[in-house]
Amino acid sequence: MLIFLSFLNIINSFKKINIKYIISNINRDNFFYLNLFILILYFLIASSPETSADSLDYHSGSALNILRFNHYIIENYWFTSAQSGSGESLIALGFSMQAEQFGSLIQFSSLLSIFGIIRKISDKHFFLGSKNLLSLIILTCPVLLFLVSGNKPQLFFSSLLLISLAMVYIENKKQNLLFIYTIINILIFVSITGKFSFNLSGFLIWLLATYKIIDKKNFVKLFSITLCLFFIFLFPLALWKYNELGGNLITYFFSPFPIHLPGYDYFLKHVRSPAGLSFGFPYFFFIASSLSTITETLGFSSIIILILFLNLKVGRKEIIELTILITLFIIISNIYASPSARYYLDVILWSALGVKFLKNDFNYIFLRIFSYFQISIIICALLFASYNFFPGSLAWKNYENVKNKYAFQYSGINWVNKNIPDGSSVIIFARPISIYKEFAISGIYLGFTNYNESIYYQKKIKRYNPQFYVTFGDAPRFEHLKGCITSLYKKKENVGYHATRNPFKKGSSYNAYIYNFDSSKLPDCNKNF
C-alpha cells in the first residue's frame, strides 16, 4: 500500500513531463529528476545482499526462526534478539520466498512514502529557492544509506509515524475526527510493536493528536479508542514477553529488555553507550568523526530543524506545536536512548513537515552550497554502493563475492557451514548467526555475564544438546564454557577480514575455531575443571 500510494504521487508529477518539457526547462529547477535518480540508486542498494551485523544477527535470525519453528520464538540467552519486534515477521515473509532483500525493499518502499509526503509539501512551498530541494536534502540524509541498505525495520515505522503526524494537520476534517484519530492510533501502535524505540515518538504524536482533537464532547470517545487499540496491539505483546521471560508485566511497556534477568543491565548500558562515536550530543547530528562514520550522522539535513526553530518568531501555532514536539523528543531521547543519529531521523522528517507552515523562503547562498555539497557526497556514495553491492543479486558467484568482501564475518560462518556436519547443534559466539545453515545457539550472553550469571543461561541451552562450539578472533574465546570444551575439531587461520559495507572501515583478518563440546557438563562447565 505504501508503494502504491507513493507511486501515485510520482506518476502525477510525470503527467506534464515529456521531452519538450524537459528540454525547455533544462536550465531551470530540475532537481525533480535528480530526486528520481537518487531513488533509483536507493532501489539498487535495497535490492542488494544483506551485509550489516544487525541484519545478519537478530533481524534475519529472528525471521528465520519464525519459519523454522512456525511461531515467533524468544530465547533469553540471545540478548540482541530482545530488540526484535513485529518487523521481523515481514522479513520472515521474504525469507519464505527465498527473498533475502525483501526486508530492505520494505525500507525502500517506506522511503518512497516519505518522499511522497515531502513532495506534496513542496508542491506549494519553496525551500532554499526550490520546490524540489527539500526532498533532495531529506533523501541525501547520510543515515539513510545505512537504513535503506539493510533490513533493519526502522524506516517502515518512521514512515507510518510521519503519516500519522501529517494526518494531525489534515484540513477540513471536522466530520471525520474520530476516524482520523483511530487511524493515527493504529499507525502509532503498529510502529511501537515493530520497534520499541518508537515508544517515545509515538507517544508524543499521540499527545499532539489528542490535544488537537479533544474537547468536552469527545473526551470519553477518544480515550476509549486509545484504550481499545492499546489492548489489541500493545498489551498482547507485553503479555507474551511476560509469559516467555517472566519478571514484571509493567516493565515491558518501558523497556524492550527483561532487565530482571542476569546480564541484561550490563547489556542495556552497552546499547546506550556512545558506540565508538568521537563526538557527543548534539555534534553527532552533523559531524562525522571519520570517513567511516559518515553514514552514522544526519549531516546537513539537520539544518531543517534549525530553520523551523528560527521561525518560532512568526508565532504560527503549527510551527510552535512541532517545535515543542521536536524539543521534547530530543531532550528525552538524549537522556534515555542510545546516542545514535539514526534515532533522531524522525525529528528531521517532522521538521520537513513543518516547512508546510513556513511563509518565508530561506534562499540563502551558503545554505544552498552546503546542501549541494551533501547531495554530491551522498550521490557518490550511492553510486559506489550500487556498483559494488547490486551485482551480488544477479548471480551466485557475485553474491558470494559481495558477501565475502562486505558482510560481517560471512567468510567465517561460511567456512563453519562447510566443516560442521549437517544436523549438528552448535553454539556460535559471534553475531551473524543467521548465516549458519541451520538453527544455532547464540553465545552473545557470554560477553555480558559473569560466571555465576552465565549458569542461568547454560541451563537453557542444555536442552539443545550442543555438540560444537564456534568462536572467531586472533585467539579462541571460551569465557564461561571452558570446562565443556573437549578438543579442537577444526581451525582456519585468516579465514577472512572483519568486513563491513563501509570501504573506509575494513578490519583486520581473523581466525575461525570449531571445538568439540560436551553438553553433559552443562550448566556448570567449570565445576570440576
C-alpha positions, -999 to +999 in steps of 0.1 A: +000+000+000+029+023+008+045+017-026+012+022-044+003+055-027+039+068-031+040+060-068+006+077-073+023+109-063+053+103-086+031+093-116+010+125-110+043+145-112+050+129-146+017+138-162+031+171-176+065+158-183+077+150-219+108+155-240+097+190-250+091+199-214+125+186-202+144+205-230+125+238-224+132+235-186+168+222-188+183+253-172+156+257-146+150+240-113+151+203-124+160+188-091+130+166-095+149+144-119+178+142-095+153+130-068+143+102-091+179+093-099+187+091-062+156+069-056+168+045-084+202+042-067+184+035-033+164+008-051+196-008-063+212-009-029+180-021-013+180-049-038+215-060-029+225-088-005+223-081+033+257-074+048+253-054+081+260-070+115+225-062+129+208-076+098+227-108+099+223-112+136+188-108+152+168-092+123+174-121+099+180-146+127+146-140+144+128-141+110+144-174+101+134-189+134+098-180+128+100-202+097+119-230+115+096-232+144+063-220+129+059-193+156+078-164+170+103-178+195+121-157+221+154-170+236+165-151+267+202-161+262+202-144+228+205-108+242+204-089+209+172-106+198+153-088+226+153-058+202+132-077+176+096-068+170+068-073+145+090-060+117+109-094+117+076-110+107+078-091+074+114-102+069+103-138+075+077-134+048+105-125+024+127-155+035+097-178+030+101-170-007+139-171-005+139-133-010+167-121+012+163-085+001+126-083+009+132-066+042+154-039+027+129-034-001+103-027+025+126+001+038+128+014+002+090+014-001+090+034+032+114+059+017+090+063-013+062+070+012+084+097+029+093+111-005+057+113-015+047+133+016+077+157+012+068+161-025+032+170-015+046+196+009+070+210-017+043+214-044+033+248-029+063+257-008+098+268-018+127+258+003+161+275-003+147+288-036+135+254-050+104+232-049+125+201-050+155+208-028+137+199+004+131+163-008+167+162-020+180+172+014+159+145+030+169+118+005+206+126+010+205+124+048+236+102+053+220+079+078+195+067+051+224+049+034+227+028+065+189+022+069+179+015+033+207-009+026+197-032+054+165-050+066+165-031+099+128-023+101+131+014+111+122+034+080+090+015+077+077+026+111+092+061+108+071+065+076+040+053+095+046+079+122+052+106+096+019+097+080+002+098+114+017+132+122+007+145+087-029+133+094-030+155+125-028+185+102-053+174+076-076+203+067-114+202+068-115+171+089-142+181+115-167+155+102-141+126+103-123+134+136-129+100+152-120+081+121-087+100+116-079+097+153-084+059+151-061+056+121-035+077+138-036+055+169-034+023+148-003+036+130+013+046+163+006+013+180+018-007+149+051+013+150+056+006+187+051-031+182+077-030+154+104-014+173+105-003+210+124+029+203+092+043+187+075+044+221+087+080+227+079+094+192+046+075+190+036+088+225+045+124+216+025+123+183-004+107+202-003+136+228-004+161+199-032+144+181-052+142+213-046+178+221-056+189+186-089+169+186-101+166+222-130+186+236-157+181+262-179+162+238-154+136+225-133+132+256-146+097+265-147+085+229-110+094+223-097+077+253-119+047+247-104+044+212-069+046+226-076+021+253-092-005+230-063-003+205-038-005+233-053-038+244-054-050+208-018-041+199+005-034+229-009-054+257-006-088+240+030-081+231+039-073+267+019-103+280+037-126+256+071-113+268+060-117+304+049-153+298+081-162+280+106-143+301+089-137+335+096-106+356+071-077+359+045-072+333+046-034+336+083-032+328+078-045+293+059-013+285+090+008+294+119-014+284+125-039+255+148-060+277+140-084+305+161-064+329+154-087+358+174-114+341+212-117+348+234-096+325+207-075+308+215-045+329+251-045+315+237-052+280+214-022+283+243+001+292+262-013+262+232-005+239+230+030+253+268+036+251+283+060+225+293+030+204+326+045+193+314+080+185+340+106+189+315+134+193+287+137+218+253+153+215+245+174+195+276+173+173+270+138+161+239+152+143+261+166+115+298+159+122+314+126+113+344+116+135+359+099+105+351+088+069+339+055+083+312+071+104+296+094+077+265+072+075+261+074+112+252+111+111+223+133+099+246+157+081+233+189+066+197+177+068+198+188+104+196+224+092+158+219+086+154+216+124+172+249+129+152+267+103+120+256+120+132+268+153+142+302+138+106+306+126+092+305+161+091+343+160+064+340+133+041+328+160+022+303+138+005+277+160+016+247+139+053+257+140+051+261+178+035+227+182+060+209+160+089+227+177+077+216+211+073+181+199+108+180+185+123+196+216+107+171+239+119+142+217+155+155+216+157+161+254+141+129+265+158+106+240+192+122+248+187+112+284+174+077+279+181+065+244+212+054+225+233+084+213+230+073+177+219+097+149+195+072+133+172+075+164+169+113+156+158+108+119+122+112+129+128+148+140+143+156+106+111+143+090+089+162+114+108+194+107+103+188+069+066+186+076+069+219+093+081+236+061+044+234+050+037+262+075+066+285+067+059+317+049+094+328+042+116+313+015+151+308+030+171+313-002+205+318+015+235+311-008+256+295+020+228+271+028+224+260-008+262+255-011+261+232+020+231+213+006+248+208-028+279+195-011+260+169+008+240+159-022+272+154-042+288+133-015+258+111-010+253+105-047+289+094-050+284+070-020+252+057-036+269+051-069+298+033-052+273+011-032+252+003-062+282-006-083+297-029-056+267-044-040+239-048-065+257-073-088+255-097-058+218-101-065+224-111-102+245-143-099+256-167-072+293-161-078+287-123-075+267-129-043+295-149-027+320-122-037+299-094-022+292-113+010+329-122+015+341-086+009+314-067+028+292-089+050+302-090+087+320-123+094+304-141+065+337-158+055+340-173+090+304-186+092+306-199+056+337-219+065+319-233+095+289-243+074+313-264+052+330-281+081+303-289+106+281-320+098+245-313+089+221-316+118+247-307+144+238-285+173+262-257+177+269-227+200+283-197+180+300-169+199+296-144+171+268-121+159+258-131+124+243-165+133+216-162+107+243-172+081+247-206+098+229-233+077+206-244+105+194-232+139+223-220+160+226-212+197+238-176+202+267-172+226+262-134+230+253-138+266+289-148+274+301-113+268+277-097+292+276-121+322+300-132+349+304-170+356+276-173+381+252-153+359+261-174+329+249-206+346+213-194+343+215-193+305+236-225+303+206-243+319+185-230+290+209-241+262+215-276+277+182-287+262+196-283+227+225-307+235+252-286+217+280-307+201+302-279+188+314-245+200+324-219+174+345-187+181+363-162+159+393-139+166+431-138+169+427-164+197+398-185+208+375-172+235+359-197+258+346-174+285+325-195+309+323-227+288+360-237+290+352-268+311+328-281+284+354-279+256+369-313+250+392-308+219+398-287+188+378-300+159+390-277+131+408-244+128+412-220+099+437-191+102+430-159+083+396-172+073+386-136+064+385-100+073+362-082+097+343-069+067+317-040+067+298-023+040+319+008+045+350+008+024+368+030+050+361+006+078+378-026+067+390-046+097+419-070+103+419-107+095+406-132+120+408-169+127+379-194+130+378-222+156+355-252+159+357-271+192+340-304+203+316-296+231+305-319+260+269-307+268+266-332+296+287-309+318+263-281+314+253-259+331+283-257+355+310-263+329+339-253+352+327-270+383+354-297+382+377-280+357 
